[in-house]
């Protein structure tokens, strides 16, 4: 099957980008007209129309973000991200995905999250990756095979997690270089970023970073260790100097929610160069998980409102993994929009759901998407009509327990195997409390 790169008139696009870069804000609408001709789906044409409207406005936070994109990023990063992310991944790959979903009667994700290694140079409190073996490594051959098979299915977005993926930063640069029609993103603690690596990111152009930060210095160091915050901020300075795309990845929990949801926090990170921000909430994975870190319903509702306010005000693209379920009609896991492959090769529906029926060392990517647990996800999504309660673990724990038990999925946690009942029982109380708040919110917002 042809790659998306073969489907796109790359010469026309590259010439269009050159034209836009001469006067970005003036010439961008013309590039959007060209992209509009490539778009096949109504939703894409609607989004392109929205971009055109943004460009026509005198000023807005979204227009400021577009200006930042052209002014702060290096030329190679701008070109690669425009073609690989906005065109190949977000437009041209989707019809291929849809065709394969129908043909094979299974979910085909838009993005694959995979772990090059389970090793990490930090030991963060409450990290889900801490429950894996520290010796697992996914070799380059396997990673390249996953990407090759993924592109045949229409998948052009690949995300690295871990462990700490930058433990293998040289290998990841080679992979991004080999698959230069894809877009790559790494969730990283950023402590291994240096000038040489930043220059390599700028050179390949199709590799962005989501940097973990938990608030200001005391809050970040509380979970990640003394001195981590200063290293993170220094890494942001290095990356901004090279014009590389990066953003922040923040876990909000009971002790930091008001801080990480504040204007002061987000404005500071945007000033440091963050183009996007991705919020996650704390999940109690592992038998020794600290349940006191679970957010109270009023804290989760606070983040619901704050993220929506940020999207109206801040020149950065802000997401909330749980609270944005209304925009994607519920849970995105199980291959519906994304899935996770750990360093041992276990194909999991979600980074926070450590159960599987398939290992990528033994099956193809397509066979993994047809595994019993993935098909359970497909048959049962959405797990709740209220899309502010999307998650089968945090919001609908009985759903996850039932699916895991019915399909006989095994625990992928090597040292701390936890049954689905043990895991979901820890979420039952908080899910009931959130249900009351979320149902009121859903009714009012609708």
DOGU-583752 format. One record per residue (C-alpha): residue in one letter; x, y, z; residue number from 1. Coordinates in steps of 0.25 Angstrom, whole numbers. Layout:
residuo  east  north  up  num
A  X  Y  Z  NUM
...
end
This chain:
residuo  east  north  up  num
X  0  0  0  1
X  5  14  -3  2
X  10  22  8  3
X  3  36  11  4
X  15  42  6  5
X  13  36  -7  6
X  -2  41  -7  7
X  2  55  -4  8
X  8  64  -15  9
X  20  67  -6  10
X  26  76  -17  11
X  14  85  -17  12
X  13  85  -2  13
X  28  88  0  14
X  27  100  -10  15
X  14  104  -3  16
X  22  104  11  17
X  33  112  5  18
X  23  122  0  19
X  16  123  13  20
X  29  126  21  21
X  32  138  13  22
X  20  145  20  23
X  13  134  29  24
X  1  141  34  25
X  -2  147  20  26
X  0  135  12  27
X  -5  124  21  28
X  -19  124  16  29
X  -14  120  2  30
X  -7  108  7  31
X  -20  104  14  32
X  -27  105  1  33
X  -17  95  -5  34
X  -19  86  8  35
X  -34  87  6  36
X  -32  80  -8  37
X  -25  69  -1  38
X  -36  67  10  39
X  -46  56  7  40
X  -54  56  20  41
X  -65  66  24  42
X  -58  68  38  43
X  -45  72  32  44
X  -52  82  23  45
X  -59  88  35  46
X  -46  89  42  47
X  -39  96  31  48
X  -50  106  30  49
X  -48  108  45  50
X  -33  111  42  51
X  -37  121  31  52
X  -46  128  41  53
X  -35  129  51  54
X  -26  135  41  55
X  -36  145  37  56
X  -38  150  51  57
X  -30  163  55  58
X  -25  156  68  59
X  -28  144  76  60
X  -20  134  85  61
X  -21  124  73  62
X  -15  134  63  63
X  -4  137  73  64
X  -1  122  74  65
X  0  121  59  66
X  9  133  59  67
X  18  126  70  68
X  19  114  61  69
X  25  122  50  70
X  33  131  58  71
X  39  121  69  72
X  41  108  61  73
X  53  105  52  74
X  50  104  37  75
X  52  89  36  76
X  43  86  48  77
X  32  95  42  78
X  32  88  29  79
X  33  74  35  80
X  22  76  45  81
X  13  82  35  82
X  14  71  25  83
X  16  59  35  84
X  6  63  46  85
X  -5  72  39  86
X  -5  65  26  87
X  0  51  26  88
X  -5  48  40  89
X  -17  57  42  90
X  -22  56  28  91
X  -17  46  18  92
X  -15  35  28  93
X  -30  35  33  94
X  -37  30  20  95
X  -27  18  20  96
X  -30  15  35  97
X  -45  16  32  98
X  -44  6  21  99
X  -36  -4  29  100
X  -45  -2  41  101
X  -57  -6  32  102
X  -49  -17  25  103
X  -44  -24  37  104
X  -55  -20  47  105
X  -46  -15  58  106
X  -41  -2  64  107
X  -29  4  56  108
X  -23  15  65  109
X  -19  29  60  110
X  -6  28  69  111
X  2  17  75  112
X  9  19  89  113
X  21  10  90  114
X  32  8  101  115
X  46  7  95  116
X  51  4  109  117
X  45  2  123  118
X  58  7  129  119
X  58  21  135  120
X  68  31  142  121
X  57  36  152  122
X  48  29  161  123
X  35  37  162  124
X  25  35  172  125
X  12  29  166  126
X  18  27  152  127
X  10  16  145  128
X  23  11  138  129
X  29  8  151  130
X  21  -5  151  131
X  28  -11  139  132
X  42  -18  139  133
X  53  -9  138  134
X  61  -18  129  135
X  51  -18  117  136
X  56  -12  104  137
X  49  -12  91  138
X  59  -14  80  139
X  60  -5  68  140
X  56  -16  58  141
X  43  -18  66  142
X  40  -3  67  143
X  43  -1  52  144
X  33  -13  49  145
X  22  -7  57  146
X  24  6  49  147
X  24  -1  36  148
X  12  -9  39  149
X  5  3  45  150
X  7  12  32  151
X  1  1  24  152
X  -12  2  33  153
X  -11  18  32  154
X  -4  21  45  155
X  6  32  44  156
X  7  37  58  157
X  16  30  68  158
X  18  34  83  159
X  30  29  92  160
X  28  27  107  161
X  35  18  117  162
X  42  17  126  163
X  50  29  121  164
X  50  28  105  165
X  62  38  104  166
X  71  27  111  167
X  71  22  96  168
X  71  36  89  169
X  81  32  79  170
X  73  21  74  171
X  60  29  74  172
X  67  39  65  173
X  70  28  55  174
X  56  23  55  175
X  50  37  53  176
X  60  39  42  177
X  57  26  35  178
X  42  28  36  179
X  42  43  31  180
X  28  42  27  181
X  23  40  41  182
X  22  50  53  183
X  28  46  66  184
X  26  50  81  185
X  33  46  93  186
X  28  48  107  187
X  40  51  115  188
X  46  56  128  189
X  55  64  120  190
X  67  62  129  191
X  75  56  118  192
X  73  67  108  193
X  86  74  104  194
X  91  83  93  195
X  95  72  84  196
X  81  65  85  197
X  74  78  83  198
X  82  80  70  199
X  78  66  65  200
X  63  68  68  201
X  64  81  60  202
X  71  73  48  203
X  61  62  47  204
X  49  72  49  205
X  39  61  51  206
X  41  59  66  207
X  35  67  78  208
X  35  66  93  209
X  25  66  104  210
X  32  70  116  211
X  27  65  130  212
X  26  76  140  213
X  17  75  153  214
X  16  90  156  215
X  28  99  161  216
X  40  95  167  217
X  35  89  181  218
X  23  82  174  219
X  32  76  163  220
X  43  72  172  221
X  33  66  182  222
X  30  54  172  223
X  42  54  163  224
X  54  57  172  225
X  62  69  177  226
X  68  77  166  227
X  59  71  155  228
X  51  84  153  229
X  64  93  150  230
X  68  82  140  231
X  55  82  133  232
X  55  98  131  233
X  69  98  126  234
X  65  87  116  235
X  53  96  111  236
X  63  107  109  237
X  72  98  101  238
X  61  93  92  239
X  55  107  90  240
X  68  112  85  241
X  68  101  74  242
X  54  104  70  243
X  49  90  74  244
X  34  87  77  245
X  32  84  91  246
X  21  85  101  247
X  18  81  116  248
X  11  68  121  249
X  6  70  135  250
X  -1  60  145  251
X  -11  67  154  252
X  -13  61  167  253
X  -19  65  181  254
X  -7  73  185  255
X  -4  81  172  256
X  -17  83  165  257
X  -19  98  168  258
X  -5  101  165  259
X  -4  94  151  260
X  -17  100  147  261
X  -13  114  150  262
X  -10  125  140  263
X  3  127  146  264
X  8  113  144  265
X  3  112  129  266
X  7  126  125  267
X  21  123  131  268
X  22  110  122  269
X  17  117  110  270
X  28  128  112  271
X  38  117  113  272
X  34  112  99  273
X  23  101  101  274
X  14  100  89  275
X  4  91  95  276
X  0  85  109  277
X  -5  72  112  278
X  -12  69  126  279
X  -14  55  132  280
X  -19  52  146  281
X  -13  42  156  282
X  -17  28  154  283
X  -14  18  166  284
X  -7  7  158  285
X  1  -3  167  286
X  -3  -10  180  287
X  6  1  187  288
X  -1  13  180  289
X  -4  25  189  290
X  -19  27  189  291
X  -18  40  195  292
X  -13  46  182  293
X  -26  44  175  294
X  -33  57  172  295
X  -46  60  179  296
X  -58  63  169  297
X  -57  78  172  298
X  -43  78  167  299
X  -46  70  155  300
X  -57  80  152  301
X  -48  91  154  302
X  -38  86  143  303
X  -50  84  134  304
X  -53  99  134  305
X  -39  103  135  306
X  -35  96  122  307
X  -47  101  114  308
X  -43  115  119  309
X  -29  113  115  310
X  -33  109  101  311
X  -40  123  100  312
X  -28  131  105  313
X  -15  124  104  314
X  -6  123  91  315
X  -4  108  93  316
X  -12  96  90  317
X  -17  90  104  318
X  -23  76  105  319
X  -28  69  117  320
X  -27  53  115  321
X  -40  50  124  322
X  -48  63  124  323
X  -48  65  108  324
X  -56  52  106  325
X  -68  60  101  326
X  -59  64  88  327
X  -56  50  85  328
X  -69  43  89  329
X  -63  36  101  330
X  -51  27  103  331
X  -40  27  92  332
X  -33  15  97  333
X  -33  0  92  334
X  -29  5  78  335
X  -41  14  76  336
X  -31  26  75  337
X  -18  21  82  338
X  -12  8  89  339
X  0  5  97  340
X  11  -5  94  341
X  21  -7  106  342
X  36  -10  105  343
X  33  -25  107  344
X  24  -24  95  345
X  11  -26  102  346
X  0  -19  94  347
X  -9  -12  104  348
X  -22  -4  101  349
X  -17  8  109  350
X  -4  13  117  351
X  -12  12  130  352
X  -18  -2  127  353
X  -7  -12  129  354
X  -14  -24  123  355
X  -13  -31  110  356
X  -16  -43  101  357
X  -5  -41  91  358
X  10  -39  90  359
X  16  -32  78  360
X  28  -41  78  361
X  18  -52  74  362
X  7  -46  66  363
X  6  -35  55  364
X  0  -21  59  365
X  -13  -24  52  366
X  -14  -38  60  367
X  -12  -30  73  368
X  -23  -20  69  369
X  -32  -33  67  370
X  -29  -38  81  371
X  -40  -41  91  372
X  -38  -29  100  373
X  -37  -20  88  374
X  -50  -25  82  375
X  -57  -24  96  376
X  -53  -9  96  377
X  -58  -7  82  378
X  -71  -14  85  379
X  -74  -6  98  380
X  -69  8  95  381
X  -74  18  99  382
X  -74  13  113  383
X  -84  23  118  384
X  -94  32  111  385
X  -88  44  119  386
X  -74  46  112  387
X  -69  54  124  388
X  -69  39  130  389
X  -61  33  119  390
X  -51  24  125  391
X  -54  9  128  392
X  -44  9  140  393
X  -45  23  147  394
X  -60  26  143  395
X  -66  12  141  396
X  -58  2  148  397
X  -68  -10  147  398
X  -66  -8  132  399
X  -51  -11  132  400
X  -52  -22  142  401
X  -63  -29  134  402
X  -55  -28  120  403
X  -42  -33  126  404
X  -48  -45  133  405
X  -57  -49  121  406
X  -46  -49  111  407
X  -36  -55  121  408
X  -25  -44  119  409
X  -12  -45  127  410
X  -6  -35  136  411
X  6  -28  129  412
X  12  -24  142  413
X  24  -33  145  414
X  27  -30  159  415
X  14  -25  164  416
X  3  -33  157  417
X  -10  -27  161  418
X  -24  -34  157  419
X  -34  -25  150  420
X  -43  -26  163  421
X  -32  -21  172  422
X  -29  -9  162  423
X  -43  -5  160  424
X  -47  -6  175  425
X  -38  5  178  426
X  -45  14  168  427
X  -59  10  172  428
X  -61  21  182  429
X  -55  33  175  430
X  -63  28  162  431
X  -76  29  170  432
X  -73  43  175  433
X  -69  48  161  434
X  -82  42  155  435
X  -90  51  163  436
X  -82  64  160  437
X  -80  59  145  438
X  -95  56  143  439
X  -99  70  147  440
X  -88  76  139  441
X  -92  68  127  442
X  -106  73  128  443
X  -103  87  130  444
X  -93  88  119  445
X  -102  81  109  446
end
